[in-house]
Amino acid sequence: MSRMSVELGTEESRLAALCALAQQTRELMDAVALTDVGEDDLTAAHAALTAVNERLRSVLRQTPQPFEIAPDGTLRHLGNAVTGGANPHALPLLIEVRDGGVRAEVVFRPLHEGPPGAVHGGISAMILDHLLGQAVAAAGSAGMTGTLTVRYRRPVPYGTPLVATAEYTRTEGRKTWAEGRISLPDGESLVEATGLFITPSAWIGA
Ligand SMILES: CCCCCCCC(=O)SCCNC(=O)CCNC(=O)[C@H](O)C(C)(C)COP(=O)(O)OP(=O)(O)OC[C@H]1O[C@@H](n2cnc3c(N)ncnc32)[C@H](O)[C@@H]1OP(=O)(O)O
């Protein structure tokens, strides 16, 4: 009698391996940003990475991992530059949706340095752009960023636990506004943003 074997979760297992590789790559980027080893070690690391790079590039997708439904039923986007577990560029940010808005704990790293000793303003803006967009989506009005206004109140430190929050504010037709901030755990606001998100006419056939 022949047996039929059904492998469950093969793709999930591969995606987990991809996320583990992305995490290792983040740690590699951190190491490259901070390493103080000598030239021989730098040259050896370069050669080793060249080999890894060639192996990974032997089979390439056209685009990063797409939006998809995860096994737990939630929507995920592993290729996203802010939240995607499979994207080495992502922190990745874990966003919690709760009554009245969204929230994420953030620890920036030396890799994110802009001015000496602080986080690059574009990195803060990127995090806030995404968080405001999630607040809009959580309110049922998904859209693309039309405008993002950022006020930098204090330098954002790296290596320190911070809190990022955002809330939907209002909607007029296809336009939805949200506001948010990155704060110290005691609530002191470091960076604040307001954003206009527009549901593209193409999405609704308008
Ligand atoms: C859940 C996931 C969260 C992810 C959050 C991440 C958010 C992002 O980073 S999105 C990427 C950055 N944003 C973009 O790439 C957007 C690029 N722009 C576009 O695609 C289009 O211009 C888009 C969608 C904004 C508007 O296009 P379209 O639907 O054709 O709008 P259109 O019909 O021209 O204009 C509609 C209204 O919006 C206004 N408007 C359009 N664009 C803008 C803008 N950039 N700023 C202000 N107002 C605008 C128009 O003036 C018009 O106003 P009114 O109705 O009062 O006359």
Ligand as a Chemical Component Dictionary entry (heavy atoms), coordinates in Angstrom:
data_LIG
# 
_chem_comp.id                   LIG 
_chem_comp.type                 NON-POLYMER 
_chem_comp.pdbx_formal_charge   0 
_chem_comp.three_letter_code    LIG 
# 
loop_
_chem_comp_atom.comp_id 
_chem_comp_atom.atom_id 
_chem_comp_atom.alt_atom_id 
_chem_comp_atom.type_symbol 
_chem_comp_atom.charge 
_chem_comp_atom.model_Cartn_x 
_chem_comp_atom.model_Cartn_y 
_chem_comp_atom.model_Cartn_z 
_chem_comp_atom.pdbx_ordinal 
LIG C1  C1  C 0 -1.017  49.771 5.972  1  
LIG C2  C2  C 0 0.322   50.132 5.369  2  
LIG C3  C3  C 0 0.849   51.467 5.879  3  
LIG C4  C4  C 0 1.994   51.867 5.011  4  
LIG C5  C5  C 0 2.321   53.317 5.195  5  
LIG C6  C6  C 0 3.399   53.678 4.207  6  
LIG C7  C7  C 0 2.937   54.888 3.486  7  
LIG C8  C8  C 0 3.850   55.182 2.337  8  
LIG O1  O1  O 0 5.017   55.317 2.467  9  
LIG S1  S1  S 0 3.091   55.337 0.825  10 
LIG C9  C9  C 0 4.456   55.783 -0.239 11 
LIG C10 C10 C 0 4.631   57.273 -0.370 12 
LIG N1  N1  N 0 3.518   57.861 -1.080 13 
LIG C11 C11 C 0 3.405   57.741 -2.415 14 
LIG O2  O2  O 0 4.184   57.107 -3.109 15 
LIG C12 C12 C 0 2.180   58.400 -3.033 16 
LIG C13 C13 C 0 2.483   58.839 -4.489 17 
LIG N2  N2  N 0 1.336   59.579 -4.980 18 
LIG C14 C14 C 0 0.292   58.953 -5.549 19 
LIG O3  O3  O 0 0.293   57.733 -5.750 20 
LIG C15 C15 C 0 -0.897  59.782 -5.924 21 
LIG O4  O4  O 0 -0.494  61.102 -6.170 22 
LIG C16 C16 C 0 -1.958  59.782 -4.782 23 
LIG C17 C17 C 0 -2.452  58.360 -4.530 24 
LIG C18 C18 C 0 -1.414  60.374 -3.489 25 
LIG C19 C19 C 0 -3.134  60.633 -5.231 26 
LIG O5  O5  O 0 -3.502  60.201 -6.496 27 
LIG P1  P1  P 0 -5.046  60.247 -6.952 28 
LIG O6  O6  O 0 -5.846  59.214 -6.273 29 
LIG O7  O7  O 0 -5.035  60.194 -8.443 30 
LIG O8  O8  O 0 -5.508  61.637 -6.385 31 
LIG P2  P2  P 0 -6.086  62.888 -7.171 32 
LIG O9  O9  O 0 -7.395  62.487 -7.767 33 
LIG O10 O10 O 0 -5.044  63.509 -8.030 34 
LIG O11 O11 O 0 -6.318  63.874 -5.932 35 
LIG C20 C20 C 0 -7.308  63.616 -4.946 36 
LIG C21 C21 C 0 -7.267  64.766 -3.976 37 
LIG O12 O12 O 0 -6.046  64.635 -3.188 38 
LIG C22 C22 C 0 -5.220  65.800 -3.390 39 
LIG N3  N3  N 0 -3.845  65.351 -3.448 40 
LIG C23 C23 C 0 -3.317  64.470 -4.300 41 
LIG N4  N4  N 0 -2.033  64.260 -4.015 42 
LIG C24 C24 C 0 -1.742  65.041 -2.965 43 
LIG C25 C25 C 0 -0.578  65.258 -2.209 44 
LIG N5  N5  N 0 0.578   64.589 -2.449 45 
LIG N6  N6  N 0 -0.634  66.121 -1.183 46 
LIG C26 C26 C 0 -1.792  66.780 -0.913 47 
LIG N7  N7  N 0 -2.930  66.582 -1.574 48 
LIG C27 C27 C 0 -2.898  65.739 -2.607 49 
LIG C28 C28 C 0 -5.689  66.432 -4.687 50 
LIG O13 O13 O 0 -5.435  67.809 -4.704 51 
LIG C29 C29 C 0 -7.186  66.142 -4.625 52 
LIG O14 O14 O 0 -7.798  67.025 -3.729 53 
LIG P3  P3  P 0 -9.293  67.581 -4.004 54 
LIG O15 O15 O 0 -10.180 66.376 -4.043 55 
LIG O16 O16 O 0 -9.556  68.470 -2.833 56 
LIG O17 O17 O 0 -9.225  68.287 -5.320 57 
# 
loop_
_chem_comp_bond.comp_id 
_chem_comp_bond.atom_id_1 
_chem_comp_bond.atom_id_2 
_chem_comp_bond.value_order 
_chem_comp_bond.pdbx_ordinal 
LIG C1  C2  SING 1  
LIG C2  C3  SING 2  
LIG C3  C4  SING 3  
LIG C4  C5  SING 4  
LIG C5  C6  SING 5  
LIG C6  C7  SING 6  
LIG C7  C8  SING 7  
LIG C8  O1  DOUB 8  
LIG C8  S1  SING 9  
LIG S1  C9  SING 10 
LIG C9  C10 SING 11 
LIG C10 N1  SING 12 
LIG N1  C11 SING 13 
LIG C11 O2  DOUB 14 
LIG C11 C12 SING 15 
LIG C12 C13 SING 16 
LIG C13 N2  SING 17 
LIG N2  C14 SING 18 
LIG C14 O3  DOUB 19 
LIG C14 C15 SING 20 
LIG C15 O4  SING 21 
LIG C15 C16 SING 22 
LIG C16 C17 SING 23 
LIG C16 C18 SING 24 
LIG C16 C19 SING 25 
LIG C19 O5  SING 26 
LIG O5  P1  SING 27 
LIG P1  O6  DOUB 28 
LIG P1  O7  SING 29 
LIG P1  O8  SING 30 
LIG O8  P2  SING 31 
LIG P2  O9  DOUB 32 
LIG P2  O10 SING 33 
LIG P2  O11 SING 34 
LIG O11 C20 SING 35 
LIG C20 C21 SING 36 
LIG C21 O12 SING 37 
LIG C21 C29 SING 38 
LIG O12 C22 SING 39 
LIG C22 N3  SING 40 
LIG C22 C28 SING 41 
LIG N3  C23 SING 42 
LIG N3  C27 SING 43 
LIG C23 N4  DOUB 44 
LIG N4  C24 SING 45 
LIG C24 C25 SING 46 
LIG C24 C27 DOUB 47 
LIG C25 N5  SING 48 
LIG C25 N6  DOUB 49 
LIG N6  C26 SING 50 
LIG C26 N7  DOUB 51 
LIG N7  C27 SING 52 
LIG C28 O13 SING 53 
LIG C28 C29 SING 54 
LIG C29 O14 SING 55 
LIG O14 P3  SING 56 
LIG P3  O15 DOUB 57 
LIG P3  O16 SING 58 
LIG P3  O17 SING 59 
# 
